[in-house]
Amino acid sequence: MTAHTIHALDLNFLEIPNAIAAYLVPHAHGAVLVECGPGSTQAQLTSALAAQGYTPADISDVLLTHIHLDHAGAAGWLAQQGARIHVHAVGAPHLLNPEKLLNSATRLYGDLMDHLWGQFLPVPTEKLLVVGDNDVIEIEGLRFKALDTPGHASHHLAYILENTCFSGDVGGVRMNTPSLVHVRIPAVPPEFHIEKWRQSVTRLQQENIQRIAPTHFGIFPDAGAHLFAVAKALDEIESWMESTLPADPPLSQLQDEFVAWAEQRSLNAGLDEAWVAAFEAANPSAMSAGGIQRYWRKFRAGDADSTSGSR
């Protein structure tokens, strides 16, 4: 059991419970947030903080695992309240000037951008701190170790506080399913890379982690079993890719097939339809189909035996 209190704040994204978390870690003069959620959940974040006795101005630091909108969208707003924002070097320029990131997201989400993600404000230069691999971030007696963990995104970090790992998305998506460790892989474009993801999982397995806290969703006491489930899920996605992608189906067909496959995989694992729907809300499978297709075409097409991902 870690000596530090950690609160999982449910941001109730789109009024869906257990979809996106921000993790609150109190210290003597305020608190740290690991993740901050999108701009669309600022009101929910403020309410969740108030329930723990804090305001946004009490947040001294925000540690981002990566800059995807569901993890980092409210960072600029919190910087306006005084928080320092910690992020991977590759992600930092997009927080200073989010125009390219937002243009890319708008092409994907279109008219739903504001409804889904809300406002994404830039982070002022003086509030932005770049984090590197193995850096130790010390904040009011808290010591967070950062690990470069690509696979979901090239700019992805995991943070370890004592024996707890905040795994962002490289730790997969997990719900608090009774007596069942079931993990889905958010293989979204443009940077899903299965070999790098496996390397990141192996690296986390080598750390002294007892608890794991994926952003989607919750704090789990069985980090070893969880990471084993992530590795197994990657293997199963690879097997599905190798049987499906050589035919190069159009994206719309691939989305339908992957959604069906992901649903059946969860049902086969013992989940009921309500839990399958909860997983789908937290991690829409159709999004992953695009990332899988892009990965296959870039690294594996024309060479079914290649597993290097280096071509």
C-alpha positions in Angstrom: 0.0 0.0 0.0 1.4 3.3 -1.0 2.0 5.9 1.7 0.4 8.6 -0.4 -3.3 9.1 -0.9 -4.5 8.9 -4.5 -8.0 9.8 -5.5 -9.5 8.6 -8.8 -11.7 11.5 -10.0 -14.4 10.4 -12.4 -14.8 13.1 -15.0 -18.1 11.6 -16.2 -17.2 12.2 -19.8 -20.5 12.5 -21.9 -22.3 11.5 -18.7 -20.6 8.1 -18.9 -19.2 6.9 -15.6 -15.8 5.3 -15.4 -14.7 6.5 -18.9 -12.0 9.1 -18.1 -10.1 9.6 -14.8 -7.9 12.3 -13.4 -5.8 11.2 -10.5 -5.5 13.6 -7.5 -2.5 13.3 -5.2 -2.6 15.7 -2.3 0.5 17.3 -0.8 1.1 19.9 2.0 0.4 22.9 -0.1 -2.2 21.7 -2.6 -2.2 18.7 -4.9 -0.9 17.1 -8.1 -3.1 15.9 -10.9 -2.0 13.0 -13.2 -4.1 13.7 -16.3 -6.7 16.4 -16.5 -9.2 15.3 -19.0 -10.7 17.2 -21.9 -11.8 20.8 -21.8 -15.4 19.6 -22.0 -15.2 18.1 -18.5 -13.8 21.2 -16.7 -17.0 21.6 -14.7 -16.9 18.0 -13.7 -13.3 18.2 -12.7 -14.0 21.3 -10.6 -16.8 19.5 -8.9 -14.7 16.4 -8.3 -11.9 18.5 -6.8 -14.4 20.3 -4.6 -15.6 17.0 -3.2 -12.1 16.4 -2.0 -11.7 19.9 -0.6 -9.8 21.5 -3.5 -10.2 24.1 -6.2 -8.5 24.3 -9.6 -6.2 26.9 -8.1 -4.9 24.4 -5.6 -3.4 22.2 -8.3 0.3 22.9 -8.3 1.2 20.5 -11.1 -0.4 18.4 -13.8 1.5 15.4 -15.1 0.3 14.4 -18.6 0.9 10.9 -19.9 0.4 12.3 -23.5 -1.4 15.1 -25.3 -4.5 13.3 -26.7 -7.5 15.4 -26.1 -9.1 13.1 -23.6 -6.0 13.3 -21.4 -4.7 16.8 -21.8 -7.4 19.1 -23.1 -7.9 21.0 -19.9 -4.1 21.6 -19.4 -4.1 25.1 -20.7 -7.0 26.1 -18.5 -5.3 24.6 -15.4 -2.1 26.5 -16.3 -4.2 29.7 -16.3 -5.1 28.8 -12.7 -1.4 28.5 -11.8 -0.5 24.8 -12.4 2.7 23.7 -14.0 2.2 21.3 -16.8 4.6 18.4 -17.3 4.7 16.6 -20.6 6.9 14.6 -23.0 9.3 16.6 -25.2 7.5 15.5 -28.4 4.2 16.7 -27.0 5.3 20.0 -25.6 5.2 22.1 -28.9 1.6 21.0 -29.4 0.6 22.4 -25.9 2.4 25.7 -26.6 0.6 26.0 -30.0 -2.3 23.5 -30.3 -3.4 24.6 -33.8 -1.9 21.5 -35.7 -3.3 19.1 -33.1 -6.7 20.7 -33.2 -6.8 20.8 -37.0 -5.9 17.1 -37.1 -8.6 16.3 -34.5 -11.2 18.4 -36.4 -10.6 16.3 -39.5 -11.5 13.2 -37.5 -14.4 14.5 -35.3 -15.8 17.3 -37.5 -18.8 19.1 -36.0 -18.5 16.9 -32.8 -15.2 18.6 -31.7 -16.7 21.1 -29.3 -19.3 18.7 -27.9 -16.7 16.0 -27.3 -13.6 17.9 -26.3 -14.5 21.5 -25.5 -11.9 24.2 -25.4 -8.2 23.4 -25.7 -6.2 26.4 -24.5 -2.4 26.8 -25.1 -0.1 26.4 -22.2 2.1 29.4 -21.5 5.8 28.8 -22.0 6.6 29.6 -18.3 4.1 26.9 -17.2 5.4 24.1 -19.4 8.0 21.6 -18.1 9.5 19.0 -20.5 9.9 15.5 -19.0 12.4 13.0 -20.2 12.9 9.2 -19.7 13.8 8.2 -16.2 13.3 11.8 -14.9 12.3 12.1 -11.3 9.8 14.9 -10.7 9.9 16.0 -7.1 6.9 18.0 -5.8 6.4 18.7 -2.1 7.8 15.4 -1.0 6.2 13.4 -3.8 8.6 11.6 -6.2 7.2 10.6 -9.6 9.5 8.6 -11.9 8.7 9.1 -15.6 9.2 6.3 -18.1 9.1 6.8 -21.9 6.5 4.3 -23.0 5.6 4.5 -26.7 3.2 2.2 -28.6 0.0 4.1 -28.2 1.7 7.4 -28.9 5.4 8.3 -29.5 5.0 11.1 -26.8 3.7 8.8 -24.1 5.0 8.7 -20.5 4.0 6.5 -17.6 4.6 7.8 -14.1 5.5 5.7 -11.0 4.8 7.0 -7.5 6.2 4.5 -5.0 4.5 1.3 -6.0 1.7 2.8 -8.2 2.0 3.2 -11.9 -0.1 5.8 -13.7 -0.1 4.0 -17.1 -2.1 6.4 -19.3 -3.1 4.4 -22.4 -0.1 2.1 -22.7 -1.7 0.2 -19.8 -4.8 -0.4 -21.9 -8.4 0.1 -20.9 -9.9 -1.8 -18.0 -13.2 -1.6 -16.1 -13.8 -2.8 -12.6 -15.2 -6.0 -13.7 -15.8 -8.4 -10.8 -13.3 -11.3 -10.6 -12.1 -10.7 -14.1 -9.0 -8.9 -15.5 -10.1 -7.9 -19.0 -8.1 -5.3 -20.9 -8.7 -3.6 -24.3 -6.1 -1.9 -26.4 -6.7 1.7 -27.6 -5.0 1.3 -30.9 -5.9 4.7 -32.3 -4.2 6.5 -35.2 -1.7 7.8 -36.0 0.9 6.2 -33.9 -0.2 2.7 -32.8 2.8 0.5 -33.0 2.5 -3.0 -31.6 6.2 -3.8 -31.2 6.9 -0.6 -29.3 3.9 -1.2 -27.2 5.2 -4.7 -26.2 8.5 -3.1 -25.3 6.8 -0.6 -23.1 4.8 -3.3 -21.3 8.0 -5.3 -20.7 9.6 -2.3 -19.3 6.8 -1.7 -16.9 6.9 -5.3 -15.9 10.5 -4.8 -14.8 9.5 -2.0 -12.4 8.5 -2.6 -8.8 4.8 -1.9 -9.4 2.1 -3.3 -7.3 -0.8 -1.1 -8.3 -1.7 0.2 -11.7 -3.9 3.2 -12.6 -4.9 3.4 -16.3 -6.6 6.6 -17.3 -9.5 4.5 -18.5 -10.3 3.6 -15.6 -9.4 3.1 -11.9 -6.7 2.0 -9.5 -6.1 -1.8 -9.5 -4.0 -3.7 -6.9 -2.9 -6.5 -9.4 -0.3 -4.7 -11.6 1.3 -8.0 -12.6 -1.9 -9.6 -13.8 -3.0 -6.4 -15.5 0.2 -6.1 -17.5 0.0 -9.8 -18.5 -3.5 -9.1 -19.8 -2.2 -6.2 -21.8 0.5 -8.3 -23.4 -2.1 -11.0 -24.1 -4.5 -8.5 -25.7 -1.7 -7.3 -28.0 -1.0 -10.9 -29.1 -4.7 -11.4 -29.9 -4.9 -8.2 -31.9 -1.8 -9.2 -33.8 -3.4 -12.6 -34.6 -6.5 -10.8 -35.8 -4.5 -8.4 -37.9 -2.6 -11.2 -39.6 -5.8 -13.0 -40.5 -7.7 -9.9 -41.6 -5.4 -7.2 -43.0 -3.7 -9.1 -45.9 -7.0 -8.7 -47.8 -6.7 -4.9 -47.3 -10.4 -4.3 -46.7 -11.7 -0.7 -46.8 -11.7 1.1 -43.5 -15.5 1.0 -43.2 -15.5 -2.8 -43.5 -12.5 -3.1 -41.2 -14.3 -1.0 -38.5 -17.3 -3.2 -38.6 -15.2 -6.4 -38.4 -13.0 -5.1 -35.6 -16.0 -3.9 -33.5 -17.6 -7.3 -33.9 -14.3 -9.1 -33.1 -13.7 -6.9 -30.0 -17.3 -7.5 -28.8 -17.0 -11.3 -29.2 -13.6 -11.3 -27.5 -15.1 -9.6 -24.4 -18.1 -11.9 -24.4 -15.9 -14.9 -24.7 -13.9 -13.6 -21.7 -17.1 -13.8 -19.6 -18.3 -10.2 -19.7 -22.0 -9.5 -20.1 -23.5 -7.1 -22.6 -23.6 -4.2 -20.1 -19.9 -4.5 -19.5 -19.2 -4.7 -23.2 -21.1 -1.5 -23.7 -19.1 0.2 -20.9 -15.8 -0.8 -22.6 -17.1 0.4 -25.9 -18.0 3.8 -24.4 -14.6 4.2 -22.9 -12.7 3.0 -25.9 -14.7 3.0 -29.2 -13.4 0.0 -31.2 -14.0 1.7 -34.6 -11.3 4.2 -33.7 -8.8 1.5 -33.2 -9.5 0.0 -36.6 -8.0 3.1 -38.2 -4.9 2.9 -36.1 -4.5 -0.8 -36.9 -4.9 -0.3 -40.6 -2.4 2.6 -40.7 0.1 0.5 -38.7 -0.3 -2.5 -41.0 0.0 -0.5 -44.2 3.1 1.3 -42.9 5.0 -1.5 -41.3 3.7 -4.9 -42.3 2.0 -4.8 -45.7 3.8 -6.9 -48.2 5.8 -8.7 -45.6 3.6 -10.8 -43.4 6.6 -12.3 -41.6 8.0 -8.9 -40.6 7.7 -8.1 -36.9 10.4 -5.5 -36.7 8.2 -2.5 -37.4 11.3 -0.8 -38.8 10.7 -0.8 -42.5 
